[in-house]
Amino acid sequence: MLRASVAVEKKGIPSVALVCEGFTGQALSTADGLGMPNLQLAMEPGHVNLKTKEELERNTQTVTLEGVIKGLTVQPTEGKIRPEPNPRDIVFKGTFEEVNAFFYENQWQEGTPIVPPTVEKVAEFLKFTGRSPDEVIGVLLPDNRQATVWNIAVNGVMAGCRPEYMPVLIAIVEAMADPKYDVKSSGNTPGAEELITISGPIVKELDFNYTQGVLRVGFQANTSIGRFPRLILRNIAGFLPHSTDKGTFGNTWRVVLAENDDAVRKIGWEPMSVDRGFKAGDNVITIARHHAGASQSSVSGGPEEILANIADTLQRMVGIWAADKFTVGFGVGKSGCT
């Protein structure tokens, strides 16, 4: 609805976007990113799928309709695009702890310490690509911000990557910027997470783990590059939790999955590069969004139907993960366990 409003507004036709109450913040941030910070919204209280027909009619007549009329008849105040620092601006100076506190407060890191992206560290990454630092790899929604070789390097530094990973980082962003990937859906309700799969000689060249425990942390290439896409989604695309990122559940795929080319060859299969339309021996990355099979993201139907779906999901989760539990209580002046 929001993007449709932006499209018709650009044609000179006044419009009002309808939005459920819980998504108002996301709508405002998305409109800002699309260059229309004063786009008019009409709010529907609560969520439409959780209302009876009578409640929906009453809310539409008493709240939403009023917002539509006001949005079409009252001249809005002039909206202003939020200013952003230039790519090479020094935004902060301080200790490691102070830098991380500043980045966290500005929502530029996702809750775990980042490597401060100094100009010198970024320059080391740029040595591993022949592309211009200012080259635009793509434009990422919802903030409609350009992903450049420079800011890819910045986020690679922050993620704890090594400079020689730079070609992989650029390839990941190229895939994310492809319209077929539909990056703008990265903040939708199911809360899916990006899974990066890598295939080819580069797996061994960059020392990816491709044998036992391939989706566990513990190897720098797999783990740091696995962290990188979420930083790009946050800092370039603009997906922020409780704002433009409205994932109901959290799902984590923070480790790159590297193909075991030796095992594939041994059993007579074609490598993933061939499956994806490339030649055997090519270096290939694939990006896909996944969510845990046990998540419950449906909001269709009434409360009773939704509750039944939640109960079914919990039953499946308990069946899969049933185990002995050990609980430790803690607090000031007391501790205990059961």
C-alpha positions as a Markdown table, in Angstrom:
| # | Residue | x | y | z |
|---|---|---|---|---|
| 1 | Met | 0.0 | 0.0 | 0.0 |
| 2 | Leu | 2.8 | 2.4 | 0.9 |
| 3 | Arg | 4.8 | 1.9 | -2.2 |
| 4 | Ala | 1.6 | 2.3 | -4.3 |
| 5 | Ser | 1.0 | 5.6 | -2.6 |
| 6 | Val | 4.5 | 6.8 | -3.4 |
| 7 | Ala | 4.1 | 5.7 | -7.1 |
| 8 | Val | 0.9 | 7.7 | -7.6 |
| 9 | Glu | 2.2 | 10.7 | -5.6 |
| 10 | Lys | 5.1 | 10.9 | -8.1 |
| 11 | Lys | 2.5 | 11.1 | -10.9 |
| 12 | Gly | 1.0 | 14.1 | -9.1 |
| 13 | Ile | -2.0 | 12.3 | -7.7 |
| 14 | Pro | -2.7 | 12.9 | -3.9 |
| 15 | Ser | -2.9 | 9.7 | -1.9 |
| 16 | Val | -3.2 | 8.3 | 1.6 |
| 17 | Ala | -1.6 | 5.0 | 2.6 |
| 18 | Leu | -3.6 | 2.7 | 4.9 |
| 19 | Val | -1.6 | 1.2 | 7.7 |
| 20 | Cys | -2.3 | -0.9 | 10.7 |
| 21 | Glu | -1.3 | 0.7 | 14.0 |
| 22 | Gly | 1.7 | -1.4 | 14.8 |
| 23 | Phe | 3.2 | -0.7 | 11.4 |
| 24 | Thr | 3.0 | 3.1 | 11.6 |
| 25 | Gly | 6.7 | 3.5 | 12.5 |
| 26 | Gln | 7.7 | 1.2 | 9.7 |
| 27 | Ala | 5.6 | 3.1 | 7.2 |
| 28 | Leu | 7.1 | 6.5 | 8.2 |
| 29 | Ser | 10.6 | 5.2 | 8.0 |
| 30 | Thr | 10.0 | 3.6 | 4.7 |
| 31 | Ala | 8.4 | 6.8 | 3.3 |
| 32 | Asp | 11.4 | 8.7 | 4.5 |
| 33 | Gly | 13.7 | 6.3 | 2.7 |
| 34 | Leu | 11.7 | 6.6 | -0.5 |
| 35 | Gly | 12.1 | 10.4 | -0.5 |
| 36 | Met | 8.6 | 11.3 | 0.8 |
| 37 | Pro | 8.9 | 12.0 | 4.5 |
| 38 | Asn | 5.5 | 13.7 | 4.6 |
| 39 | Leu | 3.5 | 10.9 | 2.9 |
| 40 | Gln | 0.1 | 10.9 | 4.4 |
| 41 | Leu | -1.1 | 7.8 | 6.4 |
| 42 | Ala | -4.5 | 6.7 | 7.7 |
| 43 | Met | -4.2 | 4.4 | 10.7 |
| 44 | Glu | -6.3 | 1.3 | 11.3 |
| 45 | Pro | -6.3 | 0.7 | 15.1 |
| 46 | Gly | -4.9 | -2.7 | 16.1 |
| 47 | His | -4.6 | -5.3 | 13.4 |
| 48 | Val | -7.3 | -6.0 | 10.9 |
| 49 | Asn | -7.1 | -9.8 | 11.2 |
| 50 | Leu | -7.7 | -9.7 | 14.9 |
| 51 | Lys | -11.0 | -7.7 | 14.7 |
| 52 | Thr | -14.5 | -8.8 | 14.3 |
| 53 | Lys | -16.4 | -7.5 | 11.3 |
| 54 | Glu | -18.3 | -5.1 | 13.6 |
| 55 | Glu | -15.1 | -3.8 | 15.2 |
| 56 | Leu | -13.5 | -3.4 | 11.8 |
| 57 | Glu | -16.4 | -1.4 | 10.4 |
| 58 | Arg | -16.5 | 0.8 | 13.5 |
| 59 | Asn | -12.8 | 1.6 | 13.5 |
| 60 | Thr | -12.8 | 2.3 | 9.7 |
| 61 | Gln | -15.7 | 4.7 | 10.1 |
| 62 | Thr | -14.5 | 6.5 | 13.2 |
| 63 | Val | -10.7 | 6.5 | 12.8 |
| 64 | Thr | -9.4 | 5.4 | 9.4 |
| 65 | Leu | -11.9 | 7.4 | 7.3 |
| 66 | Glu | -11.1 | 10.6 | 9.2 |
| 67 | Gly | -7.4 | 10.0 | 8.5 |
| 68 | Val | -8.1 | 9.5 | 4.8 |
| 69 | Ile | -10.2 | 12.7 | 4.5 |
| 70 | Lys | -7.6 | 14.8 | 6.4 |
| 71 | Gly | -4.8 | 13.4 | 4.3 |
| 72 | Leu | -6.5 | 14.3 | 1.1 |
| 73 | Thr | -7.8 | 17.8 | 2.1 |
| 74 | Val | -5.2 | 19.3 | 4.5 |
| 75 | Gln | -1.8 | 20.5 | 3.2 |
| 76 | Pro | 0.9 | 18.6 | 5.1 |
| 77 | Thr | 3.8 | 20.4 | 6.6 |
| 78 | Glu | 7.0 | 20.2 | 4.5 |
| 79 | Gly | 8.9 | 17.0 | 5.3 |
| 80 | Lys | 12.6 | 17.0 | 5.6 |
| 81 | Ile | 15.0 | 14.2 | 4.7 |
| 82 | Arg | 17.2 | 13.2 | 7.6 |
| 83 | Pro | 20.8 | 14.3 | 7.0 |
| 84 | Glu | 23.5 | 11.6 | 6.8 |
| 85 | Pro | 27.2 | 11.8 | 7.2 |
| 86 | Asn | 29.3 | 11.7 | 4.0 |
| 87 | Pro | 31.1 | 8.4 | 3.3 |
| 88 | Arg | 34.5 | 9.5 | 4.5 |
| 89 | Asp | 33.4 | 11.7 | 7.4 |
| 90 | Ile | 35.0 | 10.9 | 10.8 |
| 91 | Val | 31.8 | 10.5 | 12.8 |
| 92 | Phe | 33.4 | 9.8 | 16.2 |
| 93 | Lys | 36.7 | 9.5 | 18.0 |
| 94 | Gly | 37.3 | 7.6 | 21.2 |
| 95 | Thr | 38.3 | 4.3 | 22.8 |
| 96 | Phe | 37.1 | 0.9 | 21.6 |
| 97 | Glu | 34.4 | 0.9 | 24.3 |
| 98 | Glu | 33.4 | 4.5 | 23.5 |
| 99 | Val | 33.2 | 3.8 | 19.8 |
| 100 | Asn | 31.0 | 0.8 | 20.3 |
| 101 | Ala | 28.7 | 2.7 | 22.7 |
| 102 | Phe | 28.3 | 5.4 | 20.1 |
| 103 | Phe | 27.6 | 2.9 | 17.3 |
| 104 | Tyr | 25.1 | 1.1 | 19.5 |
| 105 | Glu | 23.3 | 4.3 | 20.4 |
| 106 | Asn | 23.0 | 5.1 | 16.7 |
| 107 | Gln | 21.8 | 1.6 | 15.8 |
| 108 | Trp | 24.8 | 1.0 | 13.6 |
| 109 | Gln | 25.7 | -2.3 | 15.3 |
| 110 | Glu | 23.5 | -5.1 | 16.2 |
| 111 | Gly | 24.3 | -5.5 | 19.9 |
| 112 | Thr | 27.7 | -7.2 | 19.7 |
| 113 | Pro | 31.0 | -5.3 | 19.5 |
| 114 | Ile | 32.2 | -4.1 | 16.1 |
| 115 | Val | 35.7 | -3.5 | 14.9 |
| 116 | Pro | 35.9 | 0.3 | 14.6 |
| 117 | Pro | 36.0 | 1.1 | 10.8 |
| 118 | Thr | 38.9 | 3.5 | 10.6 |
| 119 | Val | 40.0 | 4.9 | 7.3 |
| 120 | Glu | 43.2 | 2.9 | 7.5 |
| 121 | Lys | 41.3 | -0.4 | 8.0 |
| 122 | Val | 38.9 | 0.4 | 5.2 |
| 123 | Ala | 41.8 | 1.1 | 2.9 |
| 124 | Glu | 43.3 | -2.3 | 3.6 |
| 125 | Phe | 40.0 | -3.9 | 2.3 |
| 126 | Leu | 40.0 | -1.8 | -0.9 |
| 127 | Lys | 43.4 | -3.3 | -1.8 |
| 128 | Phe | 41.6 | -6.6 | -2.5 |
| 129 | Thr | 39.4 | -5.2 | -5.3 |
| 130 | Gly | 40.1 | -3.4 | -8.5 |
| 131 | Arg | 36.8 | -1.6 | -8.3 |
| 132 | Ser | 36.5 | 2.1 | -7.5 |
| 133 | Pro | 35.5 | 2.9 | -3.8 |
| 134 | Asp | 32.7 | 5.1 | -5.1 |
| 135 | Glu | 31.2 | 2.5 | -7.5 |
| 136 | Val | 27.6 | 1.8 | -6.8 |
| 137 | Ile | 26.9 | -1.9 | -6.5 |
| 138 | Gly | 23.1 | -1.4 | -6.0 |
| 139 | Val | 20.4 | 0.6 | -4.3 |
| 140 | Leu | 18.8 | -1.2 | -1.3 |
| 141 | Leu | 15.3 | -0.6 | 0.0 |
| 142 | Pro | 13.6 | 0.5 | 2.2 |
| 143 | Asp | 16.0 | 3.4 | 2.8 |
| 144 | Asn | 16.8 | 3.6 | -0.9 |
| 145 | Arg | 20.5 | 4.0 | 0.0 |
| 146 | Gln | 23.4 | 3.2 | -2.3 |
| 147 | Ala | 25.6 | 0.3 | -1.5 |
| 148 | Thr | 29.1 | 1.2 | -2.7 |
| 149 | Val | 32.4 | -0.5 | -2.6 |
| 150 | Trp | 33.4 | 1.9 | 0.1 |
| 151 | Asn | 30.5 | 1.2 | 2.5 |
| 152 | Ile | 30.7 | -2.5 | 1.8 |
| 153 | Ala | 34.3 | -2.3 | 3.1 |
| 154 | Val | 33.2 | -0.3 | 6.1 |
| 155 | Asn | 30.7 | -2.9 | 7.1 |
| 156 | Gly | 33.1 | -5.7 | 6.4 |
| 157 | Val | 35.6 | -4.2 | 8.8 |
| 158 | Met | 32.8 | -3.8 | 11.4 |
| 159 | Ala | 31.8 | -7.5 | 11.0 |
| 160 | Gly | 35.3 | -8.6 | 11.9 |
| 161 | Cys | 36.1 | -9.8 | 8.3 |
| 162 | Arg | 39.6 | -10.0 | 6.9 |
| 163 | Pro | 40.6 | -7.7 | 4.0 |
| 164 | Glu | 41.0 | -10.6 | 1.6 |
| 165 | Tyr | 37.2 | -11.4 | 2.0 |
| 166 | Met | 36.4 | -8.3 | 0.1 |
| 167 | Pro | 35.4 | -10.0 | -3.2 |
| 168 | Val | 33.0 | -12.3 | -1.3 |
| 169 | Leu | 31.4 | -9.3 | 0.4 |
| 170 | Ile | 30.9 | -7.4 | -2.9 |
| 171 | Ala | 29.3 | -10.5 | -4.4 |
| 172 | Ile | 26.9 | -10.9 | -1.4 |
| 173 | Val | 25.7 | -7.3 | -1.9 |
| 174 | Glu | 25.4 | -7.7 | -5.6 |
| 175 | Ala | 23.1 | -10.7 | -4.9 |
| 176 | Met | 21.1 | -8.7 | -2.3 |
| 177 | Ala | 20.7 | -5.8 | -4.7 |
| 178 | Asp | 19.3 | -8.0 | -7.5 |
| 179 | Pro | 15.5 | -7.3 | -7.9 |
| 180 | Lys | 14.9 | -11.1 | -7.9 |
| 181 | Tyr | 16.1 | -11.3 | -4.3 |
| 182 | Asp | 13.5 | -8.7 | -3.2 |
| 183 | Val | 15.5 | -7.2 | -0.4 |
| 184 | Lys | 12.6 | -5.0 | 0.7 |
| 185 | Ser | 10.9 | -8.0 | 2.1 |
| 186 | Ser | 13.7 | -8.7 | 4.6 |
| 187 | Gly | 11.8 | -7.0 | 7.4 |
| 188 | Asn | 8.5 | -8.9 | 7.0 |
| 189 | Thr | 6.5 | -10.7 | 9.6 |
| 190 | Pro | 8.1 | -14.2 | 9.6 |
| 191 | Gly | 11.5 | -12.7 | 10.6 |
| 192 | Ala | 13.5 | -14.7 | 8.1 |
| 193 | Glu | 17.3 | -14.5 | 8.2 |
| 194 | Glu | 19.8 | -14.5 | 5.3 |
| 195 | Leu | 21.7 | -17.7 | 4.7 |
| 196 | Ile | 24.8 | -17.4 | 2.6 |
| 197 | Thr | 26.1 | -20.5 | 0.8 |
| 198 | Ile | 29.5 | -20.5 | -0.9 |
| 199 | Ser | 30.9 | -22.9 | -3.4 |
| 200 | Gly | 34.2 | -23.1 | -5.4 |
| 201 | Pro | 38.0 | -23.0 | -4.8 |
| 202 | Ile | 37.6 | -19.9 | -2.7 |
| 203 | Val | 36.3 | -22.1 | 0.1 |
| 204 | Lys | 39.7 | -23.5 | 0.7 |
| 205 | Glu | 41.6 | -20.4 | -0.3 |
| 206 | Leu | 39.9 | -18.3 | 2.4 |
| 207 | Asp | 39.9 | -21.2 | 5.0 |
| 208 | Phe | 36.2 | -21.6 | 5.3 |
| 209 | Asn | 35.1 | -24.6 | 7.5 |
| 210 | Tyr | 33.4 | -27.0 | 5.1 |
| 211 | Thr | 33.4 | -30.3 | 7.1 |
| 212 | Gln | 32.2 | -31.1 | 10.6 |
| 213 | Gly | 30.1 | -28.5 | 12.3 |
| 214 | Val | 29.7 | -26.3 | 9.2 |
| 215 | Leu | 26.9 | -24.1 | 10.7 |
| 216 | Arg | 28.6 | -23.6 | 14.0 |
| 217 | Val | 30.6 | -20.6 | 14.9 |
| 218 | Gly | 34.4 | -21.0 | 15.4 |
| 219 | Phe | 35.9 | -20.1 | 12.0 |
| 220 | Gln | 36.6 | -16.5 | 11.1 |
| 221 | Ala | 35.5 | -16.7 | 7.4 |
| 222 | Asn | 32.2 | -18.5 | 8.1 |
| 223 | Thr | 31.3 | -16.4 | 11.1 |
| 224 | Ser | 32.4 | -12.9 | 10.2 |
| 225 | Ile | 31.0 | -13.1 | 6.7 |
| 226 | Gly | 27.9 | -14.6 | 8.2 |
| 227 | Arg | 27.5 | -11.5 | 10.3 |
| 228 | Phe | 28.1 | -9.1 | 7.4 |
| 229 | Pro | 24.6 | -9.3 | 5.7 |
| 230 | Arg | 22.8 | -8.2 | 8.8 |
| 231 | Leu | 25.0 | -5.1 | 9.1 |
| 232 | Ile | 24.4 | -4.3 | 5.4 |
| 233 | Leu | 20.6 | -4.7 | 6.0 |
| 234 | Arg | 20.8 | -2.4 | 9.0 |
| 235 | Asn | 23.2 | 0.3 | 7.9 |
| 236 | Ile | 22.6 | 0.4 | 4.1 |
| 237 | Ala | 19.1 | -1.0 | 3.5 |
| 238 | Gly | 17.8 | 0.5 | 6.7 |
| 239 | Phe | 16.2 | -2.4 | 8.5 |
| 240 | Leu | 16.0 | -1.5 | 12.2 |
| 241 | Pro | 14.3 | -3.6 | 14.8 |
| 242 | His | 10.9 | -2.3 | 16.1 |
| 243 | Ser | 10.9 | 0.1 | 13.1 |
| 244 | Thr | 11.3 | -1.0 | 9.5 |
| 245 | Asp | 12.1 | -4.6 | 10.6 |
| 246 | Lys | 8.8 | -6.1 | 11.8 |
| 247 | Gly | 9.9 | -9.7 | 12.1 |
| 248 | Thr | 7.7 | -11.3 | 14.7 |
| 249 | Phe | 10.2 | -14.0 | 15.5 |
| 250 | Gly | 13.9 | -14.0 | 15.4 |
| 251 | Asn | 15.8 | -16.5 | 13.2 |
| 252 | Thr | 19.6 | -16.8 | 13.1 |
| 253 | Trp | 21.8 | -18.0 | 10.3 |
| 254 | Arg | 24.9 | -16.1 | 11.2 |
| 255 | Val | 27.4 | -18.6 | 9.7 |
| 256 | Val | 28.2 | -19.0 | 6.0 |
| 257 | Leu | 27.5 | -22.5 | 4.7 |
| 258 | Ala | 30.5 | -23.7 | 2.6 |
| 259 | Glu | 30.2 | -26.5 | 0.2 |
| 260 | Asn | 32.4 | -29.6 | 0.6 |
| 261 | Asp | 33.6 | -29.9 | -3.0 |
| 262 | Asp | 35.7 | -33.0 | -2.2 |
| 263 | Ala | 32.7 | -34.9 | -0.9 |
| 264 | Val | 30.5 | -33.7 | -3.8 |
| 265 | Arg | 33.0 | -35.0 | -6.3 |
| 266 | Lys | 33.4 | -38.3 | -4.5 |
| 267 | Ile | 29.8 | -39.2 | -4.6 |
| 268 | Gly | 29.5 | -38.1 | -8.3 |
| 269 | Trp | 27.3 | -35.0 | -7.8 |
| 270 | Glu | 27.8 | -31.7 | -9.6 |
| 271 | Pro | 28.9 | -28.8 | -7.4 |
| 272 | Met | 26.5 | -26.1 | -6.5 |
| 273 | Ser | 28.1 | -23.8 | -9.0 |
| 274 | Val | 26.7 | -26.0 | -11.8 |
| 275 | Asp | 23.3 | -26.2 | -10.1 |
| 276 | Arg | 23.2 | -22.4 | -10.2 |
| 277 | Gly | 24.0 | -22.2 | -13.8 |
| 278 | Phe | 27.8 | -21.6 | -13.6 |
| 279 | Lys | 30.7 | -23.8 | -14.5 |
| 280 | Ala | 32.4 | -26.3 | -12.2 |
| 281 | Gly | 35.3 | -24.6 | -10.5 |
| 282 | Asp | 33.6 | -21.2 | -10.5 |
| 283 | Asn | 33.4 | -19.3 | -7.2 |
| 284 | Val | 29.7 | -18.8 | -6.5 |
| 285 | Ile | 27.7 | -17.4 | -3.6 |
| 286 | Thr | 24.0 | -17.9 | -3.1 |
| 287 | Ile | 21.8 | -15.8 | -0.7 |
| 288 | Ala | 18.4 | -17.0 | 0.5 |
| 289 | Arg | 16.0 | -16.1 | 3.3 |
| 290 | His | 15.0 | -18.8 | 5.7 |
| 291 | His | 13.1 | -19.0 | 9.0 |
| 292 | Ala | 12.9 | -21.8 | 11.5 |
| 293 | Gly | 10.4 | -24.5 | 10.6 |
| 294 | Ala | 8.8 | -24.3 | 14.0 |
| 295 | Ser | 8.0 | -20.6 | 13.8 |
| 296 | Gln | 4.3 | -19.5 | 13.7 |
| 297 | Ser | 3.8 | -16.4 | 11.7 |
| 298 | Ser | 0.2 | -16.7 | 10.4 |
| 299 | Val | -2.2 | -14.0 | 11.6 |
| 300 | Ser | -5.2 | -15.1 | 9.5 |
| 301 | Gly | -8.5 | -15.9 | 11.0 |
| 302 | Gly | -9.9 | -15.0 | 14.4 |
| 303 | Pro | -8.2 | -15.3 | 17.8 |
| 304 | Glu | -9.4 | -18.9 | 18.3 |
| 305 | Glu | -7.9 | -20.0 | 15.0 |
| 306 | Ile | -4.6 | -18.3 | 15.7 |
| 307 | Leu | -4.4 | -19.8 | 19.1 |
| 308 | Ala | -5.0 | -23.3 | 17.6 |
| 309 | Asn | -2.1 | -22.7 | 15.2 |
| 310 | Ile | 0.2 | -21.5 | 18.0 |
| 311 | Ala | -0.7 | -24.6 | 20.1 |
| 312 | Asp | 0.1 | -26.8 | 17.1 |
| 313 | Thr | 3.5 | -25.1 | 16.6 |
| 314 | Leu | 4.4 | -25.4 | 20.3 |
| 315 | Gln | 3.5 | -29.1 | 20.3 |
| 316 | Arg | 5.8 | -29.7 | 17.3 |
| 317 | Met | 8.6 | -27.7 | 19.0 |
| 318 | Val | 8.3 | -29.6 | 22.2 |
| 319 | Gly | 8.3 | -32.9 | 20.3 |
| 320 | Ile | 11.5 | -31.9 | 18.5 |
| 321 | Trp | 13.4 | -30.3 | 21.4 |
| 322 | Ala | 12.2 | -32.2 | 24.5 |
| 323 | Ala | 15.1 | -32.5 | 26.9 |
| 324 | Asp | 16.0 | -32.3 | 30.6 |
| 325 | Lys | 16.1 | -28.7 | 31.7 |
| 326 | Phe | 18.4 | -27.1 | 34.2 |
| 327 | Thr | 17.4 | -23.7 | 35.5 |
| 328 | Val | 19.5 | -21.3 | 37.5 |
| 329 | Gly | 18.0 | -18.3 | 39.3 |
| 330 | Phe | 20.1 | -15.3 | 40.0 |
| 331 | Gly | 19.8 | -11.9 | 41.5 |
| 332 | Val | 21.2 | -9.6 | 44.2 |
| 333 | Gly | 22.0 | -11.6 | 47.3 |
| 334 | Lys | 20.4 | -14.9 | 46.1 |
| 335 | Ser | 20.9 | -17.8 | 43.8 |
| 336 | Gly | 19.5 | -21.2 | 43.2 |
| 337 | Cys | 18.8 | -23.9 | 40.7 |
| 338 | Thr | 16.2 | -26.5 | 39.8 |
